[in-house]
């Protein structure tokens, strides 16, 4: 089992910044990937950005140029630095952990990000 604890959500004005953090504990085996997904009201869950334990990243077009994902493998923590936030970024952001050996994935409870116009 892997437990994920997210932090850093909140209310911010358009153009502002937020930093999300997600710490993993439990059966942490490499290689793996950690990342962020989001779900806006009335919309489907979508990928924001992911990063592997080796440092490879992938992100949605909507995140490129504004959001930066990083991780500290010594702390099993992934970060999402979000800049130039827009109202359409308003969503619940979920942390995801995926083990490559078993394919199992785990989810955090989510943290709400609200961007006011």
N, C-alpha and C positions, 0 to 999 in steps of 0.2 A: 504494500500500500504506500501511496504517496499523499501527503497532506500539503495543501497549498494555502498560504495566507497572503491575501492582497491588501494593499494600503495605498493611499494617495489620491483617491477620487475626491470630488467635491464640485463646488460651483465656481465658475470662472467666467469672466467677460470675454466677448469676442476679441480675438487677438492675443489672449493671455496664454499662459503656460501651466502645465501640470506635469508631475512626475509620478508615475505609478510604479509600485514595487510588488514583487511576488516572491516569497520565500518558500522553498520546498524542503520537506523533511520526510524521512522514512526510507523506502527502498530506492535510493537514488543510484542508478547504474548508468554508466556511460557506455556507448554513446546515447545521447538523448536530445530532445529538443524542448525548449520552453518558449512560450509565446503568449500573445494576446489576441483574443477575439472580442467582438463587440456585437451587441444586439440593441438596435434602436427600437423605440416603440412602434409596433406594427410591422416590423421588418424581420428578416431572417438573420440568423447568426452569421457573421462574416469575419474573415481573417483580417487582422490588422498587421501583425508582424510576428515572425518567429525567428529564433536563433538556435543553432545547434550547439552542443557542447564543444564542438570544434571551432565555433565562431562564424559559421556560414549563416547568412541572413536571407530572409525573403519578406517582402512587405507588399501590402496592397497599394495600388496606384494612388489611392486617396491619402495614403500616409507618406508617400515618398516626398522628400524635401521638407517635411514638417515634423515627422515623428522619427525618433531614433531609438532602436532597441539595442540593449547591451546586457551583459550578464557577468556575474562574478561567480565562477565555478567553485571557489573556495568557500563561498557562502551559500551556494545553491540558490542564488537569487537572480531574478531577471528584472530589468528596469525598462520602462517605456517613457522616454522624454517626449512630451507633446508640446509643440510650439505653434503659434499662429492658429489657435483653436477657432473653430467655426461652429455655429449652432448645429450644423449637421453632424458634428462629432458627438453630440449628445447621445449617450447610450450607457448601458451597463457593460463594463469591460470585464471579461473573464480571463483569468490566467489558465494556461493549458500546459501540461507536462506530458510528453510522450516518450516512452521507452522504445528504442529501436530493436532491442532483442526480442521482446514479446509483442510489441505493437500496442500494448496497453496504454491508455491515456487517462489522465486525471484532470479534474476541473476544480477551480476555486469557486467560491460562492458568488463572486462578482463584486465590483465596486462601481458606483454610479458616478458618471461624469456628466455634468450639466453645463452647457455653454450658453450664456444668455446673450441676446442680441442688443 
